[in-house]
Amino acid sequence: MQSRWLRIVLTILTHILVVGLLVVSFGFSLFLGLQVRPILGNVGLITVVVLVVLYVYFGWIRPISRKVSRRPADL
């Protein structure tokens, strides 16, 4: 029982950390676009969009689909 709660807490902390890193990378790409060169900002924003898509897929869609596929079939 304790390992289940630990896993849940670690999962929540991991999601918070990833979202925080995505926000920081978005801010850095805005900095690059506004202060350094616009093309670097565009590349940074595209990179952030790709990272968000990967996070949504590996963090939310894939785990849900794995749980559904492991359930026994209804008879």
N, C-alpha and C positions, 0 to 999 in steps of 0.2 A: 504494500500500500504506500509506503514511504517513497519508494522508487518511482511510482506513478506520479505522485505530487511533485517530486523533484524534476521529472521529465517535463511536466506541464509548466513549471516555473521556468525552467531553462528554455523551453520553446517560446514562452512569452518574452523573456529577456532577449532572446535571439531576434525575434521579430522587431522589438523596440530598437535594438542596435542596428539592424539592417535599415529600418526606416530612417533612423537618425543619420546614417551614412549616406543614404540617398538624398536627404535634405541638404547635407553638407556638400555633396557633389553637385547638386543642382545650383546651389549658391556659388560654388566655385566656377561652374560653367558660365553663370551670369557675370561674374567678375571678369572672366576671360573675354567674354563678348563685349562688355561695356568699357573695360579699361585697357585691355591689351590689343586684341585684334578680333574683329567680328567673325572671321572664319573659324577661329579657335572656339568662340562661343557656340557657333553652330555645331561644330564637331562635339563639343561637350554636351550640348543638349541632346544630340542624337545618341550619344553614349548613355546618358541618363535614361532616355526612353527605352533603350535596349535593356539596361539593367533593371528597370521597373518591370518590363515584360518578363524577364527571366525570374524576377522575384515573385511575381504573381503566379507564374507557371509552377516553379519548383517549391514555392512556399505555401500555396493555397490549392491550386487545381490538382497537382499530382498527388499530394497526400490524401485528398478527399477521394480521388478516383481509386487509389490503392485500398482505402478502407472499404469502399463499396465493392470492389472486386473480391475482397477476402471474405465477405459475408457468404454463408451457405445459401444455396438456392432455395427459394420457397417451394414447398411441395403442394 
